């Protein structure tokens, strides 16, 4: 099952933590090109990926999903 990620929110959180795509990728084990595609809205993400990103960015996974709020 895949979920739509709020790419802009993901990018904002990454930049706020002063992480490059590559650095976030290394921290999470998620390929940097996958993170780039998520930020640009070019692909959905599996829940495991969302959890890894959320943990690295110190937010709840739901904060990375589109339509939250």
Buried (B, 14 or more C-beta within 10 A) or exposed (E): EEBBBBBEBBBEBBEEBEBEBEBBBEBBEBEBEBBBBBBEBEBBBEEEBBBBBBEBBEBEBEBBBBEEE
